[in-house]
């Protein structure tokens, strides 16, 4: 189960495996929401840590019923995936590219960043830097 990485999901599916993709669209409310659905926000939501450390800087002061609702959705999906291998939405399969979008309300839809995916799909993977020469 991966966040917003269609290349990895497509490779998994092409290799005969099952992949599930999700995208976090719910915006972190702290600081007027300037960070949006930023990198790292899903961690506190998955573990239900909404009011301490890094999470508090993203989510802001209590009360936070919206954060609790999105967090409950994440925890339900992760526990279900750990127990059964199925997080509760269809597997990622080209060409449908179904993706769970965590938001209020959440939905399953075709990959929401399709334009970006198509832009990068034919680019060469990054090459390793020659650090040991």
N, C-alpha and C positions, 0 to 999 in steps of 0.2 A: 504494500500500500504506500503510495508516494504522493507528495504534494507537487502538483504542477510540473511534472517532468514527463511529457509525452514521449520523448525519445527513449527513455528507459522503459516506459510502459510498452511502447511498440516493439522494442527489442525483446522484452520478456514474452510478449504474445507471439512474436515471430519464431521464438525458440521453443514454442509449445507450452509455455507457462501461462499462468493466470496473473493478471495485474489489475489493480484498482487504483484509480487516480482521483485525487481530490484537489480542490482549490479553495483557499480561504478568501472570502470576499467581505466578511464582516470587518468593519473598520474599528480599530482601537480608539476609544473615545477620549483618552487623556490628551491634554494640551490642545483641545479644540479639534481633535481628530486629524491633526496634521500628518501623522504617520500612516494613516489608512490601515489597510490589511498588510502590515509590514512583515518582513522576514523575522522569524522567531516568535511571532505572536501565537502560533499554533501550539508551541511547547507548553506554556502556562495553561492554555485551554484544555489540552489533552490530559494534563495531570491535575486540573482543578485548583491550581495555585493562582488565585486571582488577586490576592491582596498583599503580597510580600515581594521584596526585591525587584527584579526586572519586570515582573508582571505588573506591579503597582505603578511603575513608570509608564507602562503602556495603557493599562486599563483605567487607572485613576482611582480616586477614593470611592469607598462604598457609599451608597448601595449601587450594585451593578447587576440588576436582573437580566439584562440582555447578555452580558458576559456569561452569567450562570447558565442561561439557556443554550448558548452556543457551546459552552464547555460540556454540558450534559450530552449534547449531540455527538461531540467528539469522543467523549468517554464511552458512550454506548457503542459507537462504531468500532473503536479500538478494542474494547473488551470482546465484542462479537467476533472481530477478526482474529484475535488471539485464541479464542475458544473454538472457532469453527473454520477459519480461513475465509470467511465471507463477511465483509463489513456491513452489508445491508443494501448495497446498490449494485447494478450490473457491472461485470468485469469490463475493463477497457479493451476494446477491439477496434482496430481500424476497419472500415472507414467511419464507424459511428462515433468513436472516441468519447464515449459517455463518461462523464466526470461528475462527481458529487461536489457541489458548490455549497460550502458552509457559509450561511448568512441567515438573516432573519427576514423572510423565511428561507430555509434551505431548499435546494432542488437538485435534481439530476438533469444534466443537459449535455449537449455536445461540448467538447473542450472549449472553454470561453476565450482562450487566447489563440484562436486558430490562425489569425493573421500573423502573429509572431512565430507560431510553429512553422508555418509555410515559409516564412522569411529565412529561418535558420535551418530548415531540414536538409538542404544540400551543402551546407558549409562543412568544411573539414573539421574533424575534432581538434581541440587544442593539442599542440605538439609539446612534449616535455622539454623543459629548459635544460640546456647542457650544464648543469651545476657542478658536475664532477669532473670536468675537463681541465 
